[in-house]
């Protein structure tokens, strides 16, 4: 099995280029991150070249977190901001050869206007990204952690992907969120596997290292591989200890 370090949660005591090197040293096969925009793309690209690690994905800018934003793409009346964030992400991703951009939906009333807005922005994002060979990801996020998040089921995501009909629009299958939302993870994985662009994981319920909690990843991830998933799994968890390094024993155990 191959693993990607999500540098939004791992090695966060280091600047992003140094975190890429730390992930390489720790034995990860790829990296991904949340919001790299404060670091020049040239510095991130150099770190990726130096280590040989691919950057699997970045997120669109989430908006004003202090004001309650958690994404912009489904927010009616803020379409210009949403598309500026999409353009920013695609431009940055193209400079560092990232393979995907996660377009964050945001917190809405769940109504038809928000859904129409979200789909229009996703169509725009998919069409813009296609010219660069970049995938667009959408991720169901659980309502316990983010109440009101517009996209909170794999069925909803699958309908959007199918009905928009863009080949580069894919599902982010985050096991942490989907265990809280739906459970029965392997059955859900099999049901939507043709639509999946990336798989992430973390322990449930504490979102720590994947070697504890209610999900048996030592069984689940190899089962996903046997079912046909060949890409690295994204480790998007919050380390329980003082440092990322002290909690990395799971990598060897899972590969062993």
N, C-alpha and C positions, 0 to 999 in steps of 0.2 A: 504493500500500500504506500501511496505517496501523500504527503501532507503539505499544506500551505499555511504559513503563519500570518494571521490577521494582525497587522501592526497597529490597528486601532486599539487593540487590547493588550497585545504582547510586546514586550521590550519598550514600553512607553516611557521609560526613564532615559531613553536615548533619542537623539535626533533621527529622523527617518532614514537618512543614508546609513548611519551607524547601525540602526535597527535591522536594516537589510543584511548587513554583514553579520550581525549577531544571529539572525535566523539561519543564515548559511552555515555558520559555525555550529549551531545546535543541531543541524542535520535536516532542516526543512528542505523541501524540494521546490518550493515556490513561495511567493508572498502576495499579500493583498492588503489594502488599507482603506480607511474611511475618507478622510478629507486632507489630502496632501498639499493643498494649494498654497500654504505658507512657505513651502520649500521650493526653490527653483527646480523646474522639471529636469534641467540639465544635470543637477546634482543627483537626483534620484536615478536618472538614466545611467549615469556613470557607475553608481553603486550596483545597479542591476547587471551592467556589463562586467564589472569586476568579479562579481560572484557567480554569474551565469544563471541567476534565478529569474524566472519569468514573473511579471506582475500580472496576477489574474484579474484584478478588478479594483475600481475605486468607486466611491459614492458621489452622487451629485450633492452640492452644497445644501444643507438642510434648512437654511433660512435663519431666522433669529431665534436661537434656542432659548434665550432668556425670556422671550415673549411667548414661548410655547410652541414654536414651529418645530416640526419633525419631518421636513420635506415640504415641497412646494407644488408638485406636479398635479395634484387633484384640487388645488385651492382656486376656486372661482374668483375672478377678479385679479389674480396675481400671475396671469399667464406669461406676461413679459418677464417677470422674475424667474419663473420656472424655466422658460426657454433660454434665458441667459445662463442659468445654472447648468442646463443640459449642454449648451455650447461650450461653456468653460470646461466641463468634465470631459467631453469628447476631445477638445483640443489638448488638454493635459494628457489624457490617455494616449492620444496619438503620438505625443512627444516621448513617452516612456514605453511605448509598445505594449501598453496594457490591453488585455484581450476583451475586457468587459467594463461596462458602466452600470452601476445599480442606480436606477432612477427612483428616488424616494417620493412616495405618494403624498404624505402629510396627514394631518388630523382634520377630519371633515365630519359633516352630519350624516354621511353615508348615503346621501340622496342622489337623484338622477343627474342633477347638474354637475355635482362633483365627479360622478362617474364619466360623464361626457367630456369634462375637462381633462380628466386623467387619461382617457383613451386618446384624445386629440394630441396631448403632449407626448404620449408614448409613440404614437404614429410618427410625430415629428422627430423624436429622438432616434427611433429605429431607422428612419430614412437618412438622417444626417450621419449616424454612426456607420451605416452600411458602406458608405463611400470610403471609410477607413478600415473596413474589415473588423469592426468592433461590435460585440454583442451588447444588447440592452437587457438587463436583468430586472425583474420585479420580485419583491420578497414579501410574502405574508408575515406580518408581525403581530404578536399576540397582544390582546387588549388589556391584559393584566399589567404588562410593562408599559405599554403606550396606549392608554384609553383613547378611543376614537380614531385610531389609525385606519385609514381608508381601506386598506387591503389586509384582510385578516383571515383568509382561508385559501387552501390550495385549489379548491373548486373555482372560486372567484378568479384567481390568477389564471387558471387553465382556460376559463371562458374568454378572458381578455386576450390571451395569446392566440387562441384558436380563431376568434372572431376578427382580430386585427389582421391576421394573416401575414405578418412580417417574419421572414425566416430567421432573422437575427434577434427576435424578441423571445426571451427565455425565462424560465422560472428559477429563482434562487430557492433551493430546498434547504431551509435552515432547520435542522433537526430540533434544536432547542425550542424555537418558536412553534413548530408544528406539533411537537409532543404536547405542549401546553394547550394549543388550539384544538387538536384533533386526536392525538395519540395514534396507536397502530401504525407506527412509522414505516415499517417495511411494506405493508400493504399499500399505504399512500404512495410510497416511492415507486412501487411497481405500476400503480395506476397512472402516474404522471411522468414516468421516466422519459418518454420521447420528448417532453417539453423542457426537461431540466438542463440548465446551463451551468450550475454550480451547486455543490452540497457543502453546507457548513455544519458544525457541531459544537456542543458544549454540554456540560452536565446540567441536568434538571433535578431540582429546582434552583440551585444556587448559581448557575452559569459559570461554574469553576471548571477545573481540569476534567476531562472526560472519563476518568477512572473511578468515579463515584457517582452516586445519585441513582435515579430510577430508570435510566436508559443503559442497557448493556451494549456499549459501543464496541467492545471487543468481539461481540457477535455480529452486531448490525453492520458495521462498516465492511467487514469481509463478505457478508451476505450481499451487500450492494455491489461489491466488485464482481462477485460470481454472477450477479444479475446483469452485468454489462457496463457498470460505471468504471471508466478508465482514467478519469481526471483526478488530480489531487483533491483531497478533502480539506476544506478550510477550517482551521482551528480558530474559532472566534469565541474565546472564553476569557473570563477575568481570573487571572491567577489568584489562588487563595493565599499564597505566601507573599513575602516581601519582595521577591524577584520572580521573573518569569522562569529563569534557569532552574530554580530549585524544584519546580513542578513538572519538569519535562520527562520524567521517567516513563510516562505512558507511551511515548513514541516507540521506544525499544520494546516495550511489552506488547504493544499492538502489532508491531512488525514481526516479533519473535514467533 
